Amino acid sequence: MCVLEKSPCDQLGRQLKAALPEVILRNCRNCSPQQAQNAQKLTNFLQTRYPDVWAMLLKKYQNA
């Protein structure tokens, strides 16, 4: 997973990697309504299906 620096990022991965600090650190405060909705869907998906990955992302960005 490229957002965890484990593989190269494609365009979508680079966009996600750029957005994660805003989502995790600022609760998407500067997001558009559509971005906030997409971020909520993504975080719900990760928390439900991949809680270990979500925990690693939180650790990575909260400790940055």
C-alpha positions as CSV (number, residue, x, y, z in Angstrom):
1,M,0.0,0.0,0.0
2,C,1.7,3.2,-1.2
3,V,0.2,5.4,1.5
4,L,2.3,3.4,4.0
5,E,5.4,3.7,1.8
6,K,5.3,0.0,1.0
7,S,4.9,0.3,-2.7
8,P,5.0,3.0,-5.4
9,C,1.9,5.1,-5.8
10,D,-0.2,5.5,-8.9
11,Q,-2.1,8.7,-9.5
12,L,-5.0,7.7,-7.2
13,G,-2.5,6.7,-4.5
14,R,-0.7,10.0,-4.7
15,Q,-4.0,11.9,-4.4
16,L,-5.0,9.8,-1.4
17,K,-1.6,10.2,0.2
18,A,-1.9,14.0,-0.2
19,A,-5.4,14.1,1.3
20,L,-4.8,11.8,4.3
21,P,-3.2,14.5,6.6
22,E,-6.2,16.7,6.1
23,V,-8.6,13.9,6.8
24,I,-6.8,12.4,9.8
25,L,-5.3,15.5,11.4
26,R,-7.9,18.1,10.7
27,N,-11.1,16.0,10.3
28,C,-11.4,17.2,6.7
29,R,-12.0,20.8,7.9
30,N,-10.8,22.3,4.6
31,C,-12.5,19.7,2.4
32,S,-15.3,20.5,0.0
33,P,-18.6,18.8,0.8
34,Q,-17.9,16.1,-1.8
35,Q,-14.4,15.5,-0.5
36,A,-15.7,15.2,3.1
37,Q,-18.3,12.7,2.0
38,N,-15.7,10.7,0.1
39,A,-13.3,10.9,3.1
40,Q,-16.1,9.6,5.4
41,K,-16.8,6.7,3.1
42,L,-13.2,5.8,2.9
43,T,-12.5,6.0,6.6
44,N,-15.6,3.9,7.4
45,F,-14.5,1.3,4.8
46,L,-11.0,1.1,6.2
47,Q,-12.1,1.1,9.9
48,T,-14.6,-1.8,9.1
49,R,-12.7,-3.9,6.6
50,Y,-9.1,-3.1,7.3
51,P,-8.8,-1.9,10.9
52,D,-5.1,-2.8,11.0
53,V,-4.3,-0.6,8.0
54,W,-6.4,2.2,9.5
55,A,-4.4,1.9,12.8
56,M,-1.2,2.1,10.8
57,L,-2.4,5.2,8.9
58,L,-3.4,6.9,12.2
59,K,0.0,6.2,13.7
60,K,1.8,7.4,10.6
61,Y,0.0,10.7,10.3
62,Q,-0.6,11.5,13.9
63,N,3.1,11.0,14.7
64,A,4.3,13.0,11.7
